[in-house]
Amino acid sequence: MENYTMAGRTYRYYGTAAPLYPFGYGLSYTTFSYRELVLSAAALPACANLSVSVVVENTGQRDGEEVVQLYLRWEQPSVPVPR
């Protein structure tokens, strides 16, 4: 094997198209809304801290629990990186 790149071979490198079913799709019997997202900074230098706050509200008709997840990415990476 001469080509060790994972581009096109794993979900982490499938390009810019959104997945057909996003992470967690169909795992709840209720709905949630996210609002008032506040970031301490829009861009960060290496090893900096980021503070984030958000209001999460159950907008459905059933009780439920929500796990809030945050994904960060490099704006312009110098090497290929996973999505």
Secondary structure, 3 states (H helix, E strand, C coil): CCCCCCCCCCHHHCCCCCCCCCCCCCCCCCCEEEEEEEECCCCCCCCCCCCEEEEEEECCCCCCCCCCCCCCCCCCCCCCCCC
